[in-house]
Amino acid sequence: MTNTTSSTTTATDQTATPATPGPQNYVLYRTTQLGWQQVGYVIMAISLSSANDFTPPAGMALGLDAAGAYPTGSIYTPATTQTTATTTTSGS
């Protein structure tokens, strides 16, 4: 009796794929006072892959809060760079 062994080799893709950046913590805060909510008042915390994923409404901005230090209702002090909503009007 003859014993034969069969082996199969499977190729795997060893190509490195770039890591997808994980979401970061941002806060939506006021850039203008509205009623009792002063400038810097945090409306909500939000987790985004990029600040470009969300456009804040007029009078608000996104601030990076990597440490999650600004809960809703706190006052956020913006860094030198921020994402603000702008309205453009064209004049004739």
C-alpha positions as CSV (number, residue, x, y, z in Angstrom):
1,M,0.0,0.0,0.0
2,T,1.3,3.4,-0.9
3,N,0.9,6.4,1.4
4,T,0.8,9.7,-0.4
5,T,0.7,13.1,1.3
6,S,-0.8,16.2,-0.3
7,S,0.2,19.7,0.7
8,T,-1.4,22.9,-0.2
9,T,0.4,26.3,0.0
10,T,-1.8,29.4,0.5
11,A,-0.3,32.7,-0.4
12,T,-1.2,35.6,1.9
13,D,-1.1,39.3,1.0
14,Q,1.8,40.8,3.0
15,T,1.2,44.3,1.7
16,A,1.2,46.9,4.5
17,T,-2.0,49.0,4.6
18,P,-1.9,52.5,6.1
19,A,-3.5,52.7,9.5
20,T,-6.8,54.6,9.6
21,P,-6.7,57.4,12.1
22,G,-9.0,56.8,15.0
23,P,-11.6,59.3,16.0
24,Q,-10.6,62.3,18.1
25,N,-12.6,64.2,20.8
26,Y,-13.9,67.6,19.8
27,V,-16.3,70.0,21.5
28,L,-18.8,72.2,19.8
29,Y,-18.7,75.6,21.6
30,R,-20.1,79.1,21.2
31,T,-18.1,81.8,19.6
32,T,-20.8,84.4,20.3
33,Q,-22.9,84.8,23.4
34,L,-26.5,83.6,23.1
35,G,-28.7,84.4,26.1
36,W,-27.0,83.0,29.2
37,Q,-24.6,80.9,27.2
38,Q,-21.3,82.9,27.1
39,V,-18.5,82.7,24.5
40,G,-16.8,79.3,25.0
41,Y,-19.8,77.5,26.4
42,V,-19.6,73.9,25.4
43,I,-22.8,72.7,23.7
44,M,-21.7,69.1,23.2
45,A,-18.8,66.7,22.9
46,I,-18.4,64.9,19.6
47,S,-16.0,62.2,18.3
48,L,-14.8,62.7,14.7
49,S,-12.2,61.2,12.4
50,S,-11.4,64.7,11.2
51,A,-12.6,68.3,12.0
52,N,-13.6,68.4,8.3
53,D,-16.3,65.8,9.0
54,F,-18.6,68.4,10.6
55,T,-19.4,72.0,9.8
56,P,-20.4,73.9,12.9
57,P,-23.4,76.3,12.6
58,A,-23.0,80.0,12.6
59,G,-21.8,81.4,16.0
60,M,-20.2,78.1,17.0
61,A,-16.9,76.3,16.4
62,L,-15.2,72.9,16.9
63,G,-12.3,72.7,19.4
64,L,-10.0,69.8,19.7
65,D,-10.4,68.2,23.2
66,A,-8.1,65.2,23.0
67,A,-8.2,64.6,26.8
68,G,-12.0,64.9,27.0
69,A,-11.5,67.7,29.6
70,Y,-14.5,69.8,28.6
71,P,-18.0,68.3,29.3
72,T,-21.2,69.9,28.2
73,G,-21.8,73.2,30.0
74,S,-18.2,73.9,30.7
75,I,-16.3,76.9,29.2
76,Y,-13.8,76.0,26.4
77,T,-10.8,78.3,25.8
78,P,-9.9,77.9,22.2
79,A,-6.3,77.3,21.0
80,T,-4.9,79.5,18.3
81,T,-6.4,77.4,15.5
82,Q,-10.0,76.6,15.3
83,T,-12.7,75.6,12.8
84,T,-15.5,78.2,12.7
85,A,-18.6,78.5,10.5
86,T,-18.5,81.5,8.2
87,T,-21.1,83.1,6.0
88,T,-20.0,84.7,2.8
89,T,-22.1,87.4,1.1
90,S,-21.4,88.9,-2.2
91,G,-21.9,92.6,-2.8
92,S,-22.9,94.2,-6.1
